[in-house]
Amino acid sequence: PVGAPGTAPVPPTASGAAPPPAPTPAGAGVADDAVPTSGVPRAIQVHNSYIVVETADGLEIVDQHALHERILYESLSRRVRERPLEAQRLLLPEIVRVPPDRLEALETHADLLARVGVELNAAGPQSVALQAFPTLLLERRVDQGAFVRDLLDRLAERGARPDADTLVHQVLDMMACKAAVK
């Protein structure tokens, strides 16, 4: 085993592994290039969940799911203001079982469903047929049945009826969350 450059080799321990390095005084052994000179902050990913970025003031920790969700939400929001979201018509409709009281939301919110790329039809007293689904969610392999149930649950919530813009925000937020990296 070899030690730090310019030092004598370090003998292995009884287990055959090299011993842990000896502590060094603060600042000793820090390479001159440890601080980026290019002005571009360095970043690492931790536990496939966080991004740690070096800043002038120290470190910044970013939840990558929340960051990706925000980026997706902004993109979806911009697109839905211009036109309905792109949807893929399904070759065979997916039948999704839902509580009977959720079927009312199909008629009440038909315009909203069309804006976000979801086409649903009643397919019996406790089910709906999913005819088209947002392309973004298909590409990210979002569970169609679970998404439709969550969407209808949200649209069927009792209490104060939010205005159309608030509902669009809630649905886009849900879509972004489901499509973001985990």
N, C-alpha and C positions, 0 to 999 in steps of 0.2 A: 504494500500500500504506500501511496505517496502522500506526503503532507502538503502544506501550502508551498507555492513556488519559493525556491531558495531555502527550504528547510530540509532537515534530514527525514528519511522515510519513517513512517509511524508503524511500529510493530502491531500485529493483530492481537486482539484479546483472546482469552481462552476459547470463546465461541467461534473464533475465526473472523469476526467482524472487526472493522476498524473502530477504535474508541471514539467517543464524541469529541469534537474539536474543543480545545481549551478556550475558555472565555477570553475575549480581547477587550481592551479598554474602549470606551465609547469613542467612536470616530476612527479608531485604528483599523486599518485594513479596508476602508471604504474606498472603492475606486473613484478616480476623478470623474468617470463617466456615469456615476450612480444618479446624478441629477441630469435630466435630459437637457441637452444644449440646443436641440432642434426646435424647442418651443412646443413640441407635440407631447401631450401628456401620455404617460404609460398607463396601461390598464391590464388587469388580469381578471379571469373568471374564477369564482370560488363556488364549489359544490354545485356547479351547473345551475345556480340560482341567482348569484349576485355578480355584479361587475364592480371591481374596486379600481378607482381612477386616481392617479396622482394629480393633485392640484397645487397651486402656489401656496395655499394655506395648509396643506396636509393631504388627507385622503378623503375621497367621497365614495360612499357605498350606494350602489343603485340596484334595486330589485329589478332584474331583467324582465320578469313577467309583467310587472306594472309598467315598465318603459315600453315594452312591445305592445301592451294593451293600449296605452295612450297613443302610440303611433298609428295603430290600426283604427282606433276610434276617430282620430282626426282625418284619416284618409276616407273612412266610410262616411263621415259627416260631410266632407267636401263633395264626395260623389253623390250622396243622396240629395243634396241641395240642387245639383245640376240635372239629375234624372234618376229613375228607379235603379236600384242596384242590379248588377248583372246576375242573372239566375240561369241555372241549368235545368232544363226540363228533364224529368226522370223517365226513363224508358218504361219502367213499371212503377206505378205509384206505390209509395210505402204507406201501409195502413198503420195508424198510430192510435192506440186505445187512450181515450181521455174521459174524464168525468163528464156526464151529460150537461152540466151547467157551463162547461167550457165551450160548447158548440155555439152559444149565443155570440161569443167573441168573433166568430168567423164573419158574421154579417156586420156587427157593430164596427169592426176594425178592418174591413176589406181593403180600404184605400191604403192604410198603413202597411198591411201585409204585402200588398203589391209594391209599395215603395221600397221595401226592404228585400224584395226578391223571393218571397214565400207565397206559394200558391197552394191553398188548402180547400178541400171540399168535404162536406159531411159525407160519411160513408157508413151510416147506421146510427143507432141511438147513442153509442158510446165510442165512436171512432171517427177519425178523419183520414182522408186520403191526401198525402203529400204529393203534389204534382210537379212542383218546381222548388228548388232550394238555392240559396245564394252560392255563387261559384266560389267565393272566398272560403266559405265554411266547408264546401265539398273538398276543395284542395287541401284543407287542413284536417280532413277526416273527422270533422265534428259529428258526433252521434246525432243523426237526424231526428230520431224519435224523442230522445231526451230534450233536444233543443225545442222541438214543437211543443212538448208538454210544458216546459219552462216558459216558453213564449205565451202560450194560452193561459197559463196560471197568472202571469204578470198582467195580461190584458183583461183578465176576468176579475182582478182584485176589486173588492168592494170598497166603499168609502168615497172620498172626494175623487171625482173623475178628472185626471190631469188633462191639460190641453194637448192638442195634436203634437206640438213641438216637444213637449215634455215626454210624451210617449215615444216619439222617434228617438229622443236622446236615450231613454231607458233601454229601448230595443237595441240600438247601436252599441250601447255600453255592454249589454249582455253578449252581443255578437263578438265584440272585440275581446272580451274576457275569454269566451269559449275558443276563439281562434288563436289567441296568444300562446307563445311558448310556455311550457309548464316548468 
